[in-house]
Amino acid sequence: MNALNKGIRKVEVSLKWDPSPVGSAPTDLDIVAATYLQADPYGDPAYVVHFDSRSPDGTITLNRDSKDGKGFGWDEVMTLELDRLDSRYARVVVGAVIQQRSEERTFVGVVNPGLRIREGYTVLAEENFGEILGATAATVAEFVRDGSGTWEFHPGTHGFEGDPSTFTAAMGKVHKP
């Protein structure tokens, strides 16, 4: 590894949104992260981390989970310790999913959504989902391990307009270079 370029080591992905208007069903966004093996970096995820879960080795953890956007500041927060992730993993794809309850909801129906990805105090990306208003879910970041073992950040928001329950199976294939 090049001592001058340590790559991405530990990131925090945060989501926020305002509560639904009075009389409307609550809005619930979730951060989802999927890991992919070196042997099949665009295949099925090795495992997925989402609400009520963490990675088997503790390197990806959901620190905060909101079901209605009524928190102060960032409603959902996930930490990814990429520098501790086993070398058999080549990719980690992070997404945002809108829970579908009593009515189908897309990003156009989420009040003031926001996303921030940062490493330490350095903001790597910010997003308001304005380009994908018709989507029910989106990939928001991809972290790829290069040949030297250094993690690189590939920003980009790519909407998913299908059933959010199938998103985790498709999220690693949504934006294949």
LINNORWO-V484253 format. One record per helix or strand. SS is the DSSP state (helix for helix, strand for strand). FROM is the first residue (numbers start at 1). TO is the last residue. Records with the same first field share a line. If there is no record, write none. Layout:
SS: FROM-TO ; FROM-TO
This chain:
strand: 10-16 ; 29-37 ; 47-49 ; 54-54 ; 60-64 ; 76-81 ; 89-98 ; 114-119 ; 122-127 ; 137-145 ; 151-160
helix: 38-40 ; 82-84 ; 107-109 ; 130-132 ; 164-170
